[in-house]
Amino acid sequence: MAKKASAKAGSAGARAKKGSAKKPAGSDSGKRRAKRAGGSSTGDAFIGLLQSPLVAELIAVAATAALATLAEQGFGGRSEGGKGKRAGKAVKEAGKAAAAAVGRRLSTEIDEIKKAAKSAKGGAKA
């Protein structure tokens, strides 16, 4: 009988220990709830970025450059043995072309933003 009583007391003590290890009042769980409730989260910002016209244009530029490169490389093969290597090389070149096209487009956008900022500063001083 004494063993049963001590087992109950031990389990109650274990429960008390588990319950006493609560998170501090300044934990971040409340911050997460606040973001979900009304504030914008990182996911919402990322989705907004993906839906922007600039990103859509960059994707179109990259796809066009990649397709043009693939068309230049061609997939008509003379021998079956080298076909996989040529296709892999063509895809790699298409990726490089897409990255270069996106880089050029972003460079153009940044230059236009800088010009607009300079003209806005010039207009504000006058």
Secondary structure, DSSP 8 states (H G I E B T S, - for coil): -HHHHHHHHHHHHHHHHHHH----TT-THHHHHHHHHTS--HHHHHHHHHTSHHHHHHHHHHHHHHHHHHHHH----S-STTHHHHHHHHHHHHHHHHHHHHHHHHHHHHHHHHHHHHHHHHHHH-
